[in-house]
Amino acid sequence: MTTAPPQARVRLCALTDLVPERGAVALVDGLQVALVRTHDDVVHGIANLDPYSGAHVIARGLVGTRGGVPTVISPMYKQVWDLRTGACLDGAGSDPVDLRTWPVAVVDGEVWIELSGDEVTGSPFDRGVT
């Protein structure tokens, strides 16, 4: 586990560690962040906790696009989220619940995440602790 001070930029992995169109999980200060590398080598950071099932499974979801928007579909109940914003695009019959996202950058082939003080010291629900 990587420990980050408030308002930190943290190196997570090499870009080549992430398989395109698949998710992986990074554990940063107790936060489970699903990292998704798209076919164009953009990496998105989104909460790994599925708010509908309470399971940490978003990184195992189906990656795709909807109208040009990169998306991930929960493997549990099939809700769809925008990887860029965390907005729930399809609640699959339930009220939409958005997911937290984090700024992610690829610099010289390395994947970095930006955490702020609020994100590092967020509520237990945001941290994926139930």
N, C-alpha and C positions, 0 to 999 in steps of 0.2 A: 504494500500500500504506500502511496506517495502522500506525504504530508505537505500541505500548502499553507503559507501564511496568508492572512487576509489580503485581498487584491493581488493575486499572484498569477503569473503565467507559468504553467507547468508543462514540461515535456512529458508526453505520454508514450510515444513509440515512434518507430520509423514508418513512413508511409507504406513501405513494402511489407510491413507486418500485417497490414489490413488488406483483405481480399475485396476487390471491387464487387459492389452489389451485395455485400454481406455485412452483418453487424458483428461487433466485438464489444466487450465490456471493459471499461477502465474504472478502477476503484481509486477515487481521489478524496481524501479526508472523509471517508465513510460514504461518500456519494457514489452511487452506481450510475455511470454515464455510458449510454450506448453510443458507440462510435460507428458511423456508417460512411464508408467510402463509396462514392458513386462512380459510374463509368468514366466520368471526366476528371477524376482524381480530386474532387472536392470532398472534404470530410466534414460531416455534421456531428454535433454532440447533442444528444437528447436524453431525457430521463429514461432509465431502464425500467422503472416501475410502471406497470400497467395499472392505471387507476381503477379500472373496471374489475379486474380479477385479484388485484393485490399481489400479483406475482412479478418477479423481476425477469421479464421475458422479452422486452421490446427489441433487444439486440438479436433475438432469434426470429423476428418477424420477417415477412416478405417485403423486399425492397423493390420499388418500381417508380412509376410516374403516373400522375393524373393531370391531364391537360398541361403537360410540360413541367409540373411541380413534382420535385422529388418527394417520395412518400415511403412510409413504413406501415405495414399492416400488422396488428397484434396477432400472434399465433393463437391466442386464447379465444377471443370473441369477435375478431375481425374488424375492430375499429381501425380507421385510417388517419394518420397524422402527417402533416407537412413537416418534412425534415428541417426546413429552414426556420420555421417559426414555432413549431410545436402545436399549431392549431389543429384541432380535431376536425377533419373534413367529412367524416362519416361516423356517427356514433353507433351505427349498426343497431338502430332501434332504441338506443339509450340517449339521454341528454349528453351533448358534447362536453368533454373534459379535455382541456389543453394540457400539453406536457411542457415542462421546463426545458429550455435549450441553453446552450453555452456557446460563446464564440470559439471557434476552432480555426487554427491557421496551420498551413503547411509551409515551413521555412527550411530551405536547403534539405528537403527530403525528410524532415522531422515533423511530427504532429504535436502541436501545442494547444492547450486549452486555457482560456482566460476565466479565472474565478474572482468574484468580488467578495467583499466582506460579508454581505448578506447571504450569498450562496454558500460560503464556507460555514457560516453559523446559522443556516436556515432551520426551519422547523423539522422535527423528526420525520414528518410525512415527506417533505422535500428531500430529505436525506435517504429515503427508502427504508427507514426504520419504523416498524409497526409494532 
